[in-house]
């Protein structure tokens, strides 16, 4: 079978191999010509289809350096060709008692087809970008260390991810309606957050997107938690854990969040030292001015991670590197120990879109079949809670996050094996839908990221579901209002009497 020359990606690399002695004195021109011809015919074509691969198009000896210009296609990329040449040239020079001391990268250009309207302004380790006539040309700024770390390949993968994200976000298939509840009576037509504030149930805290919750709203939160315990955790065999609320960068690298968390993370920094003398200038400045010298503080701290963004990733450190017996599966745990934090890029609004929020995280793991089966159990239970206890109007939809296509899971998503079910409810005062709940089957994403295995060698899967107490409250009060006599009896019983603790003059 004849293969076409790969033209969708072209590489041009100019580099030097630095040696420990003078090449012009030790090696004849004929020997080097023979070496380069061998490399072009054999070494740089290895693994590529016929007619494809890399080629040294020019070379020269300058004192202790071999200057090379390599062109290639995607089958044997020029940087891979250079690494092959370095190893082979080292063997060639061995008989002349000369070694290779390193590589110098002078120019590296990558040209590829670019059939998207996405405009690129800047990329890591790229000094210039040109986009024209459906072609993208990158001028790389790399050295030997970055080359050996395979940075060029990672830049190409980054571009593939960006193109896939654009395509995936444009698809309508990533959202599919699964269920819609019956129409329900609404007893309120105003913003519930404003009404809660007017009644003294909540008050803005000092931080952005942060509230202090009074006894009444807190009692509603606790009622939701009791419903979860009675309807999900106890009958379905869950045990409680406490997950960390400070997350290190290593955790986010393993969970995949480090790929894009930066605009929404709340960062955590630690002092570079606890030495009082190191901080004396800062302390003195405050004592004199009564102003906190933020610039001076920033010079003396270092970032070590961030506040909890998604609750389940830091819990996987408990299992990291472990092998579990299959007979303990499925495992079902939950955490309700603290807050989550996101700098909301879409803008904060009311208690439903906050920077600091309270969430109960539900996590389960097992074989693929066990995880999918339990997801269906959770879906059935949520339907019961929303219909029979809260009596709200809502719908659920299958959502395929675009990053799953990037991770090669789009096929599993189409089968509805890996992906997310979103629960949405209408807010009568605005007519808009609010996503207030989800159930996600994450496949082997977290077990692989944290190197967790089963004794049998079978693939370990996991799923998670986050219950946002503020969002449940926003949906319920927006539809049912504040007259407790109009609340569904089962929920009114779960809440009990709402206390009046504070009065202000």
NUMARMAR-174647 format. One record per residue (C-alpha): residue number from 1; y, z, x. Coordinates in steps of 0.5 Angstrom, whole numbers, plus 500, padded with zeros to 3 digits. Example, Ala and Ser with C-alpha at 12.3 -4.5 7.8 and 13.67 -1.06 7.14 Angstrom:
2
<vomar k="1" Y="491" Z="516" X="525"/>
<vomar k="2" Y="498" Z="514" X="527"/>
This chain:
505
<vomar k="1" Y="500" Z="500" X="500"/>
<vomar k="2" Y="507" Z="498" X="503"/>
<vomar k="3" Y="512" Z="503" X="503"/>
<vomar k="4" Y="520" Z="502" X="502"/>
<vomar k="5" Y="525" Z="504" X="507"/>
<vomar k="6" Y="528" Z="510" X="505"/>
<vomar k="7" Y="535" Z="509" X="504"/>
<vomar k="8" Y="537" Z="515" X="499"/>
<vomar k="9" Y="538" Z="519" X="505"/>
<vomar k="10" Y="541" Z="517" X="512"/>
<vomar k="11" Y="542" Z="522" X="518"/>
<vomar k="12" Y="545" Z="521" X="525"/>
<vomar k="13" Y="545" Z="526" X="530"/>
<vomar k="14" Y="548" Z="526" X="537"/>
<vomar k="15" Y="546" Z="531" X="542"/>
<vomar k="16" Y="544" Z="533" X="549"/>
<vomar k="17" Y="538" Z="536" X="552"/>
<vomar k="18" Y="541" Z="541" X="558"/>
<vomar k="19" Y="536" Z="542" X="563"/>
<vomar k="20" Y="535" Z="546" X="569"/>
<vomar k="21" Y="536" Z="541" X="575"/>
<vomar k="22" Y="539" Z="534" X="576"/>
<vomar k="23" Y="535" Z="529" X="572"/>
<vomar k="24" Y="538" Z="523" X="575"/>
<vomar k="25" Y="535" Z="525" X="582"/>
<vomar k="26" Y="528" Z="527" X="579"/>
<vomar k="27" Y="526" Z="522" X="574"/>
<vomar k="28" Y="526" Z="515" X="574"/>
<vomar k="29" Y="530" Z="510" X="569"/>
<vomar k="30" Y="523" Z="507" X="568"/>
<vomar k="31" Y="519" Z="513" X="566"/>
<vomar k="32" Y="525" Z="515" X="561"/>
<vomar k="33" Y="524" Z="509" X="558"/>
<vomar k="34" Y="517" Z="509" X="557"/>
<vomar k="35" Y="518" Z="516" X="554"/>
<vomar k="36" Y="523" Z="514" X="549"/>
<vomar k="37" Y="519" Z="508" X="547"/>
<vomar k="38" Y="513" Z="513" X="546"/>
<vomar k="39" Y="517" Z="518" X="542"/>
<vomar k="40" Y="520" Z="512" X="538"/>
<vomar k="41" Y="513" Z="509" X="536"/>
<vomar k="42" Y="509" Z="515" X="535"/>
<vomar k="43" Y="512" Z="522" X="536"/>
<vomar k="44" Y="518" Z="521" X="531"/>
<vomar k="45" Y="514" Z="517" X="526"/>
<vomar k="46" Y="508" Z="522" X="525"/>
<vomar k="47" Y="508" Z="524" X="518"/>
<vomar k="48" Y="512" Z="519" X="515"/>
<vomar k="49" Y="510" Z="513" X="511"/>
<vomar k="50" Y="509" Z="506" X="515"/>
<vomar k="51" Y="516" Z="503" X="517"/>
<vomar k="52" Y="520" Z="510" X="516"/>
<vomar k="53" Y="521" Z="516" X="520"/>
<vomar k="54" Y="526" Z="517" X="526"/>
<vomar k="55" Y="529" Z="513" X="532"/>
<vomar k="56" Y="532" Z="514" X="539"/>
<vomar k="57" Y="537" Z="509" X="538"/>
<vomar k="58" Y="541" Z="510" X="545"/>
<vomar k="59" Y="540" Z="515" X="551"/>
<vomar k="60" Y="543" Z="516" X="557"/>
<vomar k="61" Y="542" Z="521" X="563"/>
<vomar k="62" Y="549" Z="525" X="565"/>
<vomar k="63" Y="547" Z="530" X="571"/>
<vomar k="64" Y="543" Z="535" X="568"/>
<vomar k="65" Y="543" Z="532" X="561"/>
<vomar k="66" Y="539" Z="527" X="557"/>
<vomar k="67" Y="544" Z="525" X="552"/>
<vomar k="68" Y="541" Z="522" X="545"/>
<vomar k="69" Y="543" Z="519" X="539"/>
<vomar k="70" Y="538" Z="519" X="533"/>
<vomar k="71" Y="538" Z="516" X="527"/>
<vomar k="72" Y="533" Z="517" X="521"/>
<vomar k="73" Y="531" Z="517" X="514"/>
<vomar k="74" Y="529" Z="523" X="510"/>
<vomar k="75" Y="522" Z="523" X="512"/>
<vomar k="76" Y="523" Z="525" X="519"/>
<vomar k="77" Y="530" Z="528" X="519"/>
<vomar k="78" Y="534" Z="527" X="525"/>
<vomar k="79" Y="534" Z="535" X="527"/>
<vomar k="80" Y="527" Z="535" X="526"/>
<vomar k="81" Y="526" Z="529" X="531"/>
<vomar k="82" Y="530" Z="533" X="536"/>
<vomar k="83" Y="526" Z="539" X="536"/>
<vomar k="84" Y="520" Z="535" X="537"/>
<vomar k="85" Y="523" Z="531" X="542"/>
<vomar k="86" Y="525" Z="538" X="546"/>
<vomar k="87" Y="518" Z="540" X="546"/>
<vomar k="88" Y="515" Z="534" X="548"/>
<vomar k="89" Y="521" Z="533" X="553"/>
<vomar k="90" Y="519" Z="540" X="556"/>
<vomar k="91" Y="512" Z="538" X="557"/>
<vomar k="92" Y="514" Z="531" X="560"/>
<vomar k="93" Y="519" Z="535" X="565"/>
<vomar k="94" Y="514" Z="540" X="567"/>
<vomar k="95" Y="511" Z="536" X="573"/>
<vomar k="96" Y="518" Z="535" X="576"/>
<vomar k="97" Y="519" Z="542" X="576"/>
<vomar k="98" Y="525" Z="542" X="571"/>
<vomar k="99" Y="525" Z="546" X="565"/>
<vomar k="100" Y="530" Z="545" X="558"/>
<vomar k="101" Y="535" Z="550" X="558"/>
<vomar k="102" Y="538" Z="549" X="551"/>
<vomar k="103" Y="541" Z="543" X="546"/>
<vomar k="104" Y="548" Z="541" X="545"/>
<vomar k="105" Y="550" Z="538" X="538"/>
<vomar k="106" Y="556" Z="534" X="539"/>
<vomar k="107" Y="556" Z="530" X="532"/>
<vomar k="108" Y="551" Z="530" X="526"/>
<vomar k="109" Y="552" Z="526" X="520"/>
<vomar k="110" Y="548" Z="526" X="513"/>
<vomar k="111" Y="549" Z="521" X="508"/>
<vomar k="112" Y="546" Z="521" X="501"/>
<vomar k="113" Y="546" Z="518" X="495"/>
<vomar k="114" Y="551" Z="522" X="490"/>
<vomar k="115" Y="550" Z="520" X="483"/>
<vomar k="116" Y="554" Z="526" X="480"/>
<vomar k="117" Y="561" Z="527" X="478"/>
<vomar k="118" Y="561" Z="534" X="482"/>
<vomar k="119" Y="567" Z="534" X="487"/>
<vomar k="120" Y="565" Z="538" X="493"/>
<vomar k="121" Y="571" Z="541" X="497"/>
<vomar k="122" Y="567" Z="546" X="502"/>
<vomar k="123" Y="560" Z="547" X="504"/>
<vomar k="124" Y="558" Z="552" X="509"/>
<vomar k="125" Y="557" Z="549" X="516"/>
<vomar k="126" Y="560" Z="543" X="514"/>
<vomar k="127" Y="567" Z="541" X="517"/>
<vomar k="128" Y="568" Z="535" X="513"/>
<vomar k="129" Y="566" Z="532" X="506"/>
<vomar k="130" Y="567" Z="524" X="504"/>
<vomar k="131" Y="565" Z="522" X="497"/>
<vomar k="132" Y="566" Z="515" X="495"/>
<vomar k="133" Y="562" Z="509" X="492"/>
<vomar k="134" Y="556" Z="514" X="490"/>
<vomar k="135" Y="555" Z="516" X="497"/>
<vomar k="136" Y="556" Z="523" X="500"/>
<vomar k="137" Y="557" Z="524" X="507"/>
<vomar k="138" Y="557" Z="530" X="511"/>
<vomar k="139" Y="560" Z="532" X="518"/>
<vomar k="140" Y="556" Z="538" X="520"/>
<vomar k="141" Y="559" Z="544" X="524"/>
<vomar k="142" Y="552" Z="547" X="527"/>
<vomar k="143" Y="549" Z="549" X="534"/>
<vomar k="144" Y="542" Z="550" X="537"/>
<vomar k="145" Y="541" Z="557" X="533"/>
<vomar k="146" Y="543" Z="554" X="526"/>
<vomar k="147" Y="539" Z="548" X="527"/>
<vomar k="148" Y="533" Z="552" X="529"/>
<vomar k="149" Y="534" Z="556" X="523"/>
<vomar k="150" Y="534" Z="550" X="519"/>
<vomar k="151" Y="541" Z="550" X="516"/>
<vomar k="152" Y="541" Z="542" X="515"/>
<vomar k="153" Y="535" Z="543" X="510"/>
<vomar k="154" Y="538" Z="549" X="507"/>
<vomar k="155" Y="545" Z="545" X="506"/>
<vomar k="156" Y="541" Z="539" X="503"/>
<vomar k="157" Y="537" Z="544" X="498"/>
<vomar k="158" Y="544" Z="547" X="496"/>
<vomar k="159" Y="546" Z="540" X="494"/>
<vomar k="160" Y="540" Z="539" X="490"/>
<vomar k="161" Y="541" Z="545" X="486"/>
<vomar k="162" Y="548" Z="544" X="485"/>
<vomar k="163" Y="546" Z="537" X="482"/>
<vomar k="164" Y="540" Z="540" X="478"/>
<vomar k="165" Y="545" Z="545" X="475"/>
<vomar k="166" Y="550" Z="540" X="473"/>
<vomar k="167" Y="544" Z="536" X="469"/>
<vomar k="168" Y="541" Z="542" X="466"/>
<vomar k="169" Y="547" Z="545" X="463"/>
<vomar k="170" Y="548" Z="538" X="460"/>
<vomar k="171" Y="541" Z="538" X="456"/>
<vomar k="172" Y="541" Z="541" X="449"/>
<vomar k="173" Y="533" Z="542" X="450"/>
<vomar k="174" Y="535" Z="549" X="453"/>
<vomar k="175" Y="537" Z="552" X="447"/>
<vomar k="176" Y="532" Z="552" X="441"/>
<vomar k="177" Y="532" Z="556" X="434"/>
<vomar k="178" Y="526" Z="560" X="433"/>
<vomar k="179" Y="528" Z="564" X="427"/>
<vomar k="180" Y="533" Z="566" X="422"/>
<vomar k="181" Y="534" Z="572" X="418"/>
<vomar k="182" Y="536" Z="572" X="411"/>
<vomar k="183" Y="543" Z="573" X="409"/>
<vomar k="184" Y="545" Z="580" X="409"/>
<vomar k="185" Y="551" Z="583" X="405"/>
<vomar k="186" Y="557" Z="585" X="410"/>
<vomar k="187" Y="561" Z="591" X="409"/>
<vomar k="188" Y="567" Z="590" X="414"/>
<vomar k="189" Y="571" Z="585" X="416"/>
<vomar k="190" Y="575" Z="588" X="422"/>
<vomar k="191" Y="574" Z="589" X="429"/>
<vomar k="192" Y="569" Z="595" X="430"/>
<vomar k="193" Y="572" Z="597" X="437"/>
<vomar k="194" Y="579" Z="597" X="434"/>
<vomar k="195" Y="577" Z="602" X="428"/>
<vomar k="196" Y="573" Z="606" X="433"/>
<vomar k="197" Y="579" Z="607" X="437"/>
<vomar k="198" Y="583" Z="609" X="431"/>
<vomar k="199" Y="578" Z="614" X="429"/>
<vomar k="200" Y="578" Z="617" X="435"/>
<vomar k="201" Y="570" Z="615" X="437"/>
<vomar k="202" Y="572" Z="612" X="443"/>
<vomar k="203" Y="578" Z="611" X="448"/>
<vomar k="204" Y="579" Z="607" X="454"/>
<vomar k="205" Y="578" Z="610" X="461"/>
<vomar k="206" Y="581" Z="609" X="467"/>
<vomar k="207" Y="577" Z="603" X="469"/>
<vomar k="208" Y="577" Z="596" X="467"/>
<vomar k="209" Y="573" Z="594" X="462"/>
<vomar k="210" Y="571" Z="602" X="461"/>
<vomar k="211" Y="571" Z="606" X="455"/>
<vomar k="212" Y="569" Z="614" X="454"/>
<vomar k="213" Y="565" Z="615" X="448"/>
<vomar k="214" Y="566" Z="620" X="443"/>
<vomar k="215" Y="561" Z="625" X="440"/>
<vomar k="216" Y="560" Z="620" X="434"/>
<vomar k="217" Y="559" Z="613" X="438"/>
<vomar k="218" Y="555" Z="617" X="443"/>
<vomar k="219" Y="550" Z="620" X="437"/>
<vomar k="220" Y="550" Z="612" X="435"/>
<vomar k="221" Y="547" Z="610" X="442"/>
<vomar k="222" Y="542" Z="616" X="442"/>
<vomar k="223" Y="540" Z="614" X="435"/>
<vomar k="224" Y="538" Z="607" X="437"/>
<vomar k="225" Y="535" Z="610" X="443"/>
<vomar k="226" Y="530" Z="614" X="438"/>
<vomar k="227" Y="529" Z="608" X="435"/>
<vomar k="228" Y="526" Z="605" X="441"/>
<vomar k="229" Y="522" Z="611" X="443"/>
<vomar k="230" Y="519" Z="611" X="436"/>
<vomar k="231" Y="518" Z="604" X="435"/>
<vomar k="232" Y="517" Z="601" X="442"/>
<vomar k="233" Y="516" Z="606" X="447"/>
<vomar k="234" Y="511" Z="611" X="444"/>
<vomar k="235" Y="506" Z="606" X="440"/>
<vomar k="236" Y="506" Z="600" X="445"/>
<vomar k="237" Y="505" Z="605" X="451"/>
<vomar k="238" Y="511" Z="606" X="455"/>
<vomar k="239" Y="512" Z="611" X="460"/>
<vomar k="240" Y="519" Z="613" X="463"/>
<vomar k="241" Y="522" Z="612" X="470"/>
<vomar k="242" Y="529" Z="612" X="473"/>
<vomar k="243" Y="531" Z="606" X="477"/>
<vomar k="244" Y="537" Z="606" X="482"/>
<vomar k="245" Y="544" Z="604" X="480"/>
<vomar k="246" Y="546" Z="602" X="487"/>
<vomar k="247" Y="543" Z="596" X="489"/>
<vomar k="248" Y="543" Z="594" X="497"/>
<vomar k="249" Y="543" Z="586" X="499"/>
<vomar k="250" Y="536" Z="586" X="501"/>
<vomar k="251" Y="534" Z="587" X="494"/>
<vomar k="252" Y="539" Z="582" X="491"/>
<vomar k="253" Y="536" Z="577" X="496"/>
<vomar k="254" Y="529" Z="578" X="494"/>
<vomar k="255" Y="531" Z="578" X="486"/>
<vomar k="256" Y="535" Z="572" X="487"/>
<vomar k="257" Y="541" Z="575" X="485"/>
<vomar k="258" Y="544" Z="574" X="492"/>
<vomar k="259" Y="545" Z="566" X="490"/>
<vomar k="260" Y="551" Z="567" X="485"/>
<vomar k="261" Y="552" Z="574" X="484"/>
<vomar k="262" Y="559" Z="575" X="488"/>
<vomar k="263" Y="564" Z="573" X="482"/>
<vomar k="264" Y="561" Z="579" X="478"/>
<vomar k="265" Y="559" Z="584" X="482"/>
<vomar k="266" Y="562" Z="591" X="483"/>
<vomar k="267" Y="561" Z="592" X="490"/>
<vomar k="268" Y="559" Z="599" X="494"/>
<vomar k="269" Y="562" Z="600" X="501"/>
<vomar k="270" Y="561" Z="606" X="505"/>
<vomar k="271" Y="565" Z="609" X="511"/>
<vomar k="272" Y="564" Z="606" X="518"/>
<vomar k="273" Y="564" Z="614" X="520"/>
<vomar k="274" Y="565" Z="621" X="517"/>
<vomar k="275" Y="569" Z="623" X="523"/>
<vomar k="276" Y="575" Z="626" X="521"/>
<vomar k="277" Y="579" Z="624" X="526"/>
<vomar k="278" Y="577" Z="616" X="524"/>
<vomar k="279" Y="580" Z="618" X="518"/>
<vomar k="280" Y="586" Z="622" X="520"/>
<vomar k="281" Y="591" Z="617" X="519"/>
<vomar k="282" Y="589" Z="615" X="512"/>
<vomar k="283" Y="589" Z="622" X="510"/>
<vomar k="284" Y="596" Z="623" X="513"/>
<vomar k="285" Y="599" Z="617" X="510"/>
<vomar k="286" Y="597" Z="620" X="503"/>
<vomar k="287" Y="600" Z="627" X="504"/>
<vomar k="288" Y="606" Z="624" X="506"/>
<vomar k="289" Y="607" Z="618" X="501"/>
<vomar k="290" Y="602" Z="620" X="495"/>
<vomar k="291" Y="600" Z="613" X="495"/>
<vomar k="292" Y="593" Z="611" X="497"/>
<vomar k="293" Y="593" Z="606" X="503"/>
<vomar k="294" Y="588" Z="601" X="501"/>
<vomar k="295" Y="589" Z="596" X="506"/>
<vomar k="296" Y="588" Z="602" X="511"/>
<vomar k="297" Y="582" Z="604" X="508"/>
<vomar k="298" Y="579" Z="597" X="507"/>
<vomar k="299" Y="579" Z="597" X="515"/>
<vomar k="300" Y="575" Z="603" X="515"/>
<vomar k="301" Y="569" Z="601" X="510"/>
<vomar k="302" Y="563" Z="596" X="510"/>
<vomar k="303" Y="560" Z="593" X="504"/>
<vomar k="304" Y="552" Z="595" X="503"/>
<vomar k="305" Y="551" Z="592" X="496"/>
<vomar k="306" Y="553" Z="593" X="489"/>
<vomar k="307" Y="553" Z="597" X="483"/>
<vomar k="308" Y="547" Z="596" X="478"/>
<vomar k="309" Y="548" Z="589" X="475"/>
<vomar k="310" Y="541" Z="588" X="472"/>
<vomar k="311" Y="537" Z="594" X="472"/>
<vomar k="312" Y="530" Z="592" X="473"/>
<vomar k="313" Y="531" Z="589" X="481"/>
<vomar k="314" Y="532" Z="595" X="484"/>
<vomar k="315" Y="526" Z="598" X="481"/>
<vomar k="316" Y="521" Z="593" X="484"/>
<vomar k="317" Y="522" Z="597" X="491"/>
<vomar k="318" Y="517" Z="602" X="488"/>
<vomar k="319" Y="512" Z="597" X="488"/>
<vomar k="320" Y="514" Z="593" X="494"/>
<vomar k="321" Y="509" Z="591" X="499"/>
<vomar k="322" Y="504" Z="594" X="495"/>
<vomar k="323" Y="497" Z="592" X="492"/>
<vomar k="324" Y="495" Z="594" X="485"/>
<vomar k="325" Y="488" Z="595" X="482"/>
<vomar k="326" Y="487" Z="590" X="476"/>
<vomar k="327" Y="484" Z="596" X="472"/>
<vomar k="328" Y="491" Z="599" X="471"/>
<vomar k="329" Y="494" Z="593" X="468"/>
<vomar k="330" Y="498" Z="592" X="464"/>
<vomar k="331" Y="504" Z="597" X="466"/>
<vomar k="332" Y="510" Z="598" X="461"/>
<vomar k="333" Y="516" Z="602" X="463"/>
<vomar k="334" Y="523" Z="603" X="461"/>
<vomar k="335" Y="529" Z="606" X="464"/>
<vomar k="336" Y="535" Z="609" X="460"/>
<vomar k="337" Y="538" Z="613" X="466"/>
<vomar k="338" Y="545" Z="610" X="467"/>
<vomar k="339" Y="550" Z="604" X="467"/>
<vomar k="340" Y="550" Z="597" X="469"/>
<vomar k="341" Y="557" Z="594" X="472"/>
<vomar k="342" Y="559" Z="587" X="472"/>
<vomar k="343" Y="566" Z="584" X="473"/>
<vomar k="344" Y="566" Z="580" X="466"/>
<vomar k="345" Y="568" Z="573" X="468"/>
<vomar k="346" Y="569" Z="571" X="461"/>
<vomar k="347" Y="574" Z="576" X="460"/>
<vomar k="348" Y="573" Z="583" X="457"/>
<vomar k="349" Y="573" Z="584" X="449"/>
<vomar k="350" Y="572" Z="591" X="445"/>
<vomar k="351" Y="565" Z="594" X="446"/>
<vomar k="352" Y="561" Z="588" X="446"/>
<vomar k="353" Y="564" Z="585" X="453"/>
<vomar k="354" Y="565" Z="590" X="458"/>
<vomar k="355" Y="565" Z="591" X="466"/>
<vomar k="356" Y="561" Z="598" X="465"/>
<vomar k="357" Y="556" Z="598" X="459"/>
<vomar k="358" Y="550" Z="602" X="458"/>
<vomar k="359" Y="543" Z="599" X="457"/>
<vomar k="360" Y="536" Z="601" X="456"/>
<vomar k="361" Y="531" Z="597" X="461"/>
<vomar k="362" Y="524" Z="595" X="458"/>
<vomar k="363" Y="520" Z="592" X="464"/>
<vomar k="364" Y="512" Z="590" X="463"/>
<vomar k="365" Y="508" Z="587" X="468"/>
<vomar k="366" Y="500" Z="584" X="468"/>
<vomar k="367" Y="497" Z="578" X="468"/>
<vomar k="368" Y="500" Z="572" X="466"/>
<vomar k="369" Y="496" Z="572" X="459"/>
<vomar k="370" Y="498" Z="580" X="458"/>
<vomar k="371" Y="505" Z="579" X="460"/>
<vomar k="372" Y="506" Z="573" X="455"/>
<vomar k="373" Y="502" Z="577" X="449"/>
<vomar k="374" Y="506" Z="583" X="450"/>
<vomar k="375" Y="513" Z="579" X="450"/>
<vomar k="376" Y="510" Z="577" X="443"/>
<vomar k="377" Y="509" Z="584" X="441"/>
<vomar k="378" Y="516" Z="586" X="443"/>
<vomar k="379" Y="519" Z="580" X="439"/>
<vomar k="380" Y="515" Z="582" X="433"/>
<vomar k="381" Y="518" Z="589" X="434"/>
<vomar k="382" Y="525" Z="587" X="434"/>
<vomar k="383" Y="524" Z="583" X="428"/>
<vomar k="384" Y="522" Z="589" X="424"/>
<vomar k="385" Y="528" Z="594" X="427"/>
<vomar k="386" Y="533" Z="588" X="426"/>
<vomar k="387" Y="530" Z="587" X="419"/>
<vomar k="388" Y="528" Z="593" X="416"/>
<vomar k="389" Y="532" Z="599" X="420"/>
<vomar k="390" Y="538" Z="596" X="421"/>
<vomar k="391" Y="538" Z="591" X="416"/>
<vomar k="392" Y="543" Z="586" X="420"/>
<vomar k="393" Y="544" Z="578" X="419"/>
<vomar k="394" Y="541" Z="575" X="426"/>
<vomar k="395" Y="537" Z="569" X="429"/>
<vomar k="396" Y="533" Z="568" X="435"/>
<vomar k="397" Y="533" Z="562" X="440"/>
<vomar k="398" Y="529" Z="560" X="446"/>
<vomar k="399" Y="533" Z="559" X="452"/>
<vomar k="400" Y="531" Z="556" X="458"/>
<vomar k="401" Y="536" Z="558" X="464"/>
<vomar k="402" Y="537" Z="552" X="468"/>
<vomar k="403" Y="536" Z="556" X="475"/>
<vomar k="404" Y="528" Z="556" X="473"/>
<vomar k="405" Y="528" Z="548" X="474"/>
<vomar k="406" Y="531" Z="550" X="481"/>
<vomar k="407" Y="525" Z="554" X="482"/>
<vomar k="408" Y="520" Z="549" X="479"/>
<vomar k="409" Y="519" Z="553" X="473"/>
<vomar k="410" Y="522" Z="548" X="468"/>
<vomar k="411" Y="515" Z="546" X="466"/>
<vomar k="412" Y="513" Z="553" X="464"/>
<vomar k="413" Y="519" Z="553" X="460"/>
<vomar k="414" Y="518" Z="547" X="456"/>
<vomar k="415" Y="511" Z="551" X="455"/>
<vomar k="416" Y="515" Z="557" X="453"/>
<vomar k="417" Y="511" Z="561" X="458"/>
<vomar k="418" Y="517" Z="563" X="462"/>
<vomar k="419" Y="524" Z="563" X="460"/>
<vomar k="420" Y="528" Z="568" X="455"/>
<vomar k="421" Y="529" Z="569" X="448"/>
<vomar k="422" Y="536" Z="571" X="446"/>
<vomar k="423" Y="538" Z="575" X="439"/>
<vomar k="424" Y="545" Z="573" X="436"/>
<vomar k="425" Y="548" Z="576" X="430"/>
<vomar k="426" Y="555" Z="574" X="427"/>
<vomar k="427" Y="561" Z="578" X="427"/>
<vomar k="428" Y="564" Z="577" X="420"/>
<vomar k="429" Y="571" Z="579" X="423"/>
<vomar k="430" Y="571" Z="573" X="427"/>
<vomar k="431" Y="565" Z="569" X="425"/>
<vomar k="432" Y="563" Z="568" X="432"/>
<vomar k="433" Y="556" Z="569" X="434"/>
<vomar k="434" Y="554" Z="575" X="439"/>
<vomar k="435" Y="548" Z="575" X="444"/>
<vomar k="436" Y="546" Z="582" X="443"/>
<vomar k="437" Y="539" Z="582" X="445"/>
<vomar k="438" Y="534" Z="579" X="450"/>
<vomar k="439" Y="526" Z="578" X="452"/>
<vomar k="440" Y="525" Z="575" X="458"/>
<vomar k="441" Y="518" Z="573" X="461"/>
<vomar k="442" Y="520" Z="572" X="469"/>
<vomar k="443" Y="513" Z="569" X="471"/>
<vomar k="444" Y="511" Z="571" X="478"/>
<vomar k="445" Y="519" Z="571" X="480"/>
<vomar k="446" Y="519" Z="579" X="482"/>
<vomar k="447" Y="512" Z="580" X="484"/>
<vomar k="448" Y="513" Z="574" X="489"/>
<vomar k="449" Y="520" Z="576" X="491"/>
<vomar k="450" Y="518" Z="583" X="493"/>
<vomar k="451" Y="511" Z="582" X="495"/>
<vomar k="452" Y="507" Z="585" X="490"/>
<vomar k="453" Y="500" Z="583" X="489"/>
<vomar k="454" Y="493" Z="585" X="485"/>
<vomar k="455" Y="487" Z="587" X="488"/>
<vomar k="456" Y="483" Z="581" X="485"/>
<vomar k="457" Y="488" Z="576" X="488"/>
<vomar k="458" Y="490" Z="574" X="481"/>
<vomar k="459" Y="497" Z="572" X="480"/>
<vomar k="460" Y="502" Z="578" X="477"/>
<vomar k="461" Y="507" Z="576" X="472"/>
<vomar k="462" Y="513" Z="581" X="469"/>
<vomar k="463" Y="518" Z="581" X="463"/>
<vomar k="464" Y="524" Z="585" X="462"/>
<vomar k="465" Y="528" Z="586" X="456"/>
<vomar k="466" Y="535" Z="589" X="456"/>
<vomar k="467" Y="538" Z="593" X="450"/>
<vomar k="468" Y="545" Z="594" X="450"/>
<vomar k="469" Y="547" Z="600" X="446"/>
<vomar k="470" Y="554" Z="598" X="446"/>
<vomar k="471" Y="552" Z="591" X="443"/>
<vomar k="472" Y="548" Z="594" X="438"/>
<vomar k="473" Y="553" Z="598" X="436"/>
<vomar k="474" Y="558" Z="592" X="436"/>
<vomar k="475" Y="554" Z="588" X="431"/>
<vomar k="476" Y="552" Z="594" X="427"/>
<vomar k="477" Y="559" Z="596" X="425"/>
<vomar k="478" Y="562" Z="589" X="425"/>
<vomar k="479" Y="557" Z="588" X="419"/>
<vomar k="480" Y="556" Z="595" X="416"/>
<vomar k="481" Y="562" Z="598" X="417"/>
<vomar k="482" Y="564" Z="605" X="418"/>
<vomar k="483" Y="562" Z="608" X="411"/>
<vomar k="484" Y="555" Z="611" X="412"/>
<vomar k="485" Y="553" Z="611" X="405"/>
<vomar k="486" Y="553" Z="604" X="405"/>
<vomar k="487" Y="548" Z="604" X="412"/>
<vomar k="488" Y="541" Z="602" X="411"/>
<vomar k="489" Y="537" Z="609" X="409"/>
<vomar k="490" Y="533" Z="609" X="415"/>
<vomar k="491" Y="538" Z="608" X="420"/>
<vomar k="492" Y="543" Z="613" X="417"/>
<vomar k="493" Y="537" Z="618" X="417"/>
<vomar k="494" Y="536" Z="616" X="425"/>
<vomar k="495" Y="543" Z="618" X="426"/>
<vomar k="496" Y="544" Z="624" X="422"/>
<vomar k="497" Y="551" Z="627" X="421"/>
<vomar k="498" Y="557" Z="624" X="425"/>
<vomar k="499" Y="560" Z="630" X="428"/>
<vomar k="500" Y="568" Z="632" X="428"/>
<vomar k="501" Y="569" Z="635" X="435"/>
<vomar k="502" Y="576" Z="633" X="437"/>
<vomar k="503" Y="583" Z="633" X="433"/>
<vomar k="504" Y="590" Z="632" X="436"/>
<vomar k="505" Y="597" Z="634" X="434"/>
